[in-house]
Amino acid sequence: MEHENRKSSLMEVVQMLFTTSEHTNYFFDVNSDCFEEALDRFAQFFVKPLMSADATSREIKAVDSENQKNLLSDAWRMRQLQKHISAERHPYHKFSTGNWDTLEVKPKEKGLDTRQELIKFYKEYYSANLMHLAVYTKDSLDKIQSLVENKFQEVQNTDRSNFHIPGQPCTSEHVQILVKTVPIKQGHKLRFIWPITPSIHNYKEGPCRYLDHLIGHEGEGSLFYILKTLGWATSLLASEGDWTLEFSFFKVVIDLTDAGQEHMHDIVGLLFKYISLLQESGVCQWIFDELSAICETMFHYQDKIPPIDYVVDVAWNMQIYPTEDWLVGSSLPSKFSPDLIRKVLDKLAPDNVRIFWESKNFEGHTDMVEPWYGTSYSIEKITVSMIQQWMQSAPNEHLHLPASNVFIPTDLSLKDVQEKAKFPVLLRKSSYSTLWYKPDTMFSTPKAYVKIDFKCPFATISPEANVLTDIFTRLLMDYLNEYAYYARVAGLNYGIDHTDSGFLVVVIGYNHKLRNLLETVVEKITNFKVKPDRFLVIKEMVTKEYQNFKFQQPYQQAVYYCSLILQDNKWPCMDRLEVIPHLEADDLAKFVPMLLSRAFLECYIAGNIEPKEAESMIVHIEYIFYSGPCPICQPLFPSQYLTNRVIKLDKGMSYFYLAKGLNPSDENSALVHYIQVHRDDFLPNVKLQLFALIAKQQAFHQLRTVEQLGYITKLMQSNYSGIRGAQFIIQSTEKGPGHIDSRIEEFLKMFENKLYAMSEDEFKSNVTALIDMKLEKHKNLREESGFYWREINDGTLKFDRREAEVAALKKLTQKELTDFFNEHIKVGAPQKKTLSVRVYGGQRTSEDEEKNEPNQPNRVKIDDIFKFRKSQPLYGSFKGCHGHVKL
């Protein structure tokens, strides 16, 4: 808390923390030239924390604001309900996040000062012998050690022993229960929870990893495969969760269809039948060995991650594992122990289970309320004999163990590509496709990245077409699942996603068997047939997703409305929700041939693949779709190439759009204050980026820390298909979006003065910080490919963007930044273009929001988004037709 306003020359510092049941983890990252100063400030928190009265008060309000944000989140509500139904004497039972009542009101009622209690807590538990520190920097180990010893030597050591949570949170009265509860969102879930001994004590044996691999498997013969085939479930996850060193839980979470909701007893029976199968089959060494081999390959070829994530992981591991496993953790299960696996398996028994059943169907049929989130629920006791009866009456399906995994890579060699291209090259171009190719020149891993973007003009012609394309892509994933799940387990991931212009096929992972998976995906597309039973399941799932849009956070709704206003080819969610009830399997069967009848493929292949391999893949796909014995596609006419066009706001105008929050129970309001600036170009880009870098921390401090407008407070750059801008995003329980909008303008006036007063040294320091950020290398193939794909997808094709923008930054003057601010950002600037999207919640009304709106000729209310879109000019697209690129 005490470092809220101490940024100065540290520039872009990210400092955060999180707390779990047993640990608190503090972490930060900073540009390397400021590391020593930042580390000193970081150390001082542990040496001499201020915890001032005003900072404490602000933090209590921030905690309460975060809690307000979470009150209507099913994830938070269900987690607290599970904690609530446990032994009251146990710490697990408690409310774990805090709010105004627990941190301010109740302490005062007891005569306690929260700040003094914080200081007391610090003195009692913050002892050096309980702390572990991980540091990641480019300096030598000797220098790092000297630096750390110097900065942290004064951290007090009171020789405290580790905090232990005594006893188990669940007694006999908290198991063998069925809890029926009412969620916020549409949908049904079954959660099975068994208290178990924490497997962290046997991390090399990995008993829970073995069991969640089998119970959570999705291949043929698995529990999920049977439930899916019966039309009863859409997802199943199995894992250990909520674990500490003293207690833990094994969880199975199943998302149910409406039909599955009616077959709850059968589903419970099938789960326990599968557990019985595991007991009867015995613990299989070949399964453990296969899993161990997959884990070992993943560990040795794991992607490099951002340093801030790495130090968090290592510091966490240091608390738990012996020194030799600090870098490995539990990544490498290597000791086969059937006895340990059986011990955990024996705990997954009917007499030890807690079942939580979530459904809107239980509204009005519960008799208890969880106190912190207001979740309605009821509890019934279930006996072993009841579950045995459900097992006997469950369908007699052929449950069996998975087959051996054919996707495990055995060729992990690196290809010797002769031409080490620094940037993607246009390897191939035809009337059917373009292929961009980038060999791996940085990461030296046996992995590849393939994206094929199907540009299908018929996908965008109507809301019905939009929805049918969405269902089509999900059905493809559904059809592939039991086969391709093995690929996911082996580290070869794939996806087929609906886009604004058609659909996107992505395959990422070990290159050895990537082509096998890709060709199977292509085969599923070309031979697609609608299965009416699966259509109904997917339609139901999509309908609920559309319905649940109204339960998104208000700031997410505001971001959605902003994009709907600005993007010319975007269909509104409400239109999709209106048309989906009328769509049937026959409609999809007729639509898919039309969808695929005209298409253009934009392809990107990168990584450990030779140019001839990459070209061969695309030639094969072209042959299947366009020129083989049964072609289903034709090339696009020039008039059919799709472009992403963005609405051009008028200079000097300030637009605002009001929307009532879609969830009447949500008291939060939100604002997106968007400033449209320019079409992508290096020099204005870096001016905008530098403004955002300098203003970001000041905005957070003023609007969130000082004015306490809301827990969610962001200033960020925006990029709509190459149209650049800046946007403030704020969500608040206390203040309406109109008030927040006025505070942003006041902040910009205050920032204007600070910008004018900025010294030359401070300006140069900011420029240097931004250059350092741009020169940071990509961490892994996925990150690099994402960067280049954005250039391809937007049509900007500036693959040398970072180098060019660094060159522009080195020439940038302080006056140019000030002139840029005065022209585009400054309040009242004649060239400025703003759009405020205001989502108001609770009891607020549009009249409340408009009554204080200044009556100025340049302020325009948007009443109808689509009339507004039609009335405005559009920016030119970078994309144009496919002829915008040359070999």
Secondary structure as GFF3:
##gff-version 3
##sequence-region A 1 887
A	DSSP	three_ten_helix	8	10	.	.	.	ID=ss1
A	DSSP	beta_strand	14	19	.	.	.	ID=ss2
A	DSSP	beta_strand	24	29	.	.	.	ID=ss3
A	DSSP	three_ten_helix	32	34	.	.	.	ID=ss4
A	DSSP	alpha_helix	35	47	.	.	.	ID=ss5
A	DSSP	alpha_helix	53	70	.	.	.	ID=ss6
A	DSSP	alpha_helix	74	84	.	.	.	ID=ss7
A	DSSP	three_ten_helix	91	93	.	.	.	ID=ss8
A	DSSP	alpha_helix	100	100	.	.	.	ID=ss9
A	DSSP	pi_helix	101	105	.	.	.	ID=ss10
A	DSSP	alpha_helix	106	109	.	.	.	ID=ss11
A	DSSP	alpha_helix	114	125	.	.	.	ID=ss12
A	DSSP	three_ten_helix	128	130	.	.	.	ID=ss13
A	DSSP	alpha_helix	141	152	.	.	.	ID=ss14
A	DSSP	three_ten_helix	172	174	.	.	.	ID=ss15
A	DSSP	beta_strand	177	181	.	.	.	ID=ss16
A	DSSP	beta_strand	188	196	.	.	.	ID=ss17
A	DSSP	three_ten_helix	199	202	.	.	.	ID=ss18
A	DSSP	alpha_helix	207	215	.	.	.	ID=ss19
A	DSSP	alpha_helix	223	229	.	.	.	ID=ss20
A	DSSP	beta_strand	233	241	.	.	.	ID=ss21
A	DSSP	beta_strand	248	256	.	.	.	ID=ss22
A	DSSP	alpha_helix	258	261	.	.	.	ID=ss23
A	DSSP	alpha_helix	264	281	.	.	.	ID=ss24
A	DSSP	alpha_helix	285	300	.	.	.	ID=ss25
A	DSSP	alpha_helix	307	320	.	.	.	ID=ss26
A	DSSP	three_ten_helix	323	325	.	.	.	ID=ss27
A	DSSP	alpha_helix	338	347	.	.	.	ID=ss28
A	DSSP	three_ten_helix	350	352	.	.	.	ID=ss29
A	DSSP	beta_strand	354	358	.	.	.	ID=ss30
A	DSSP	three_ten_helix	360	362	.	.	.	ID=ss31
A	DSSP	beta_strand	368	369	.	.	.	ID=ss32
A	DSSP	beta_strand	376	381	.	.	.	ID=ss33
A	DSSP	alpha_helix	384	393	.	.	.	ID=ss34
A	DSSP	beta_strand	425	429	.	.	.	ID=ss35
A	DSSP	beta_strand	433	439	.	.	.	ID=ss36
A	DSSP	beta_strand	447	455	.	.	.	ID=ss37
A	DSSP	three_ten_helix	457	460	.	.	.	ID=ss38
A	DSSP	alpha_helix	463	489	.	.	.	ID=ss39
A	DSSP	beta_strand	492	499	.	.	.	ID=ss40
A	DSSP	beta_strand	502	510	.	.	.	ID=ss41
A	DSSP	alpha_helix	514	526	.	.	.	ID=ss42
A	DSSP	alpha_helix	532	547	.	.	.	ID=ss43
A	DSSP	three_ten_helix	548	551	.	.	.	ID=ss44
A	DSSP	alpha_helix	554	566	.	.	.	ID=ss45
A	DSSP	alpha_helix	573	579	.	.	.	ID=ss46
A	DSSP	three_ten_helix	580	582	.	.	.	ID=ss47
A	DSSP	alpha_helix	585	597	.	.	.	ID=ss48
A	DSSP	beta_strand	600	607	.	.	.	ID=ss49
A	DSSP	alpha_helix	611	622	.	.	.	ID=ss50
A	DSSP	pi_helix	623	627	.	.	.	ID=ss51
A	DSSP	three_ten_helix	638	640	.	.	.	ID=ss52
A	DSSP	beta_strand	654	660	.	.	.	ID=ss53
A	DSSP	beta_strand	669	679	.	.	.	ID=ss54
A	DSSP	alpha_helix	682	699	.	.	.	ID=ss55
A	DSSP	pi_helix	700	706	.	.	.	ID=ss56
A	DSSP	beta_strand	712	720	.	.	.	ID=ss57
A	DSSP	beta_strand	723	732	.	.	.	ID=ss58
A	DSSP	alpha_helix	737	757	.	.	.	ID=ss59
A	DSSP	alpha_helix	760	775	.	.	.	ID=ss60
A	DSSP	alpha_helix	781	794	.	.	.	ID=ss61
A	DSSP	alpha_helix	801	811	.	.	.	ID=ss62
A	DSSP	alpha_helix	814	820	.	.	.	ID=ss63
A	DSSP	pi_helix	821	825	.	.	.	ID=ss64
A	DSSP	beta_strand	833	840	.	.	.	ID=ss65
A	DSSP	alpha_helix	846	850	.	.	.	ID=ss66
A	DSSP	beta_strand	859	861	.	.	.	ID=ss67
A	DSSP	alpha_helix	865	871	.	.	.	ID=ss68
A	DSSP	three_ten_helix	882	884	.	.	.	ID=ss69
###
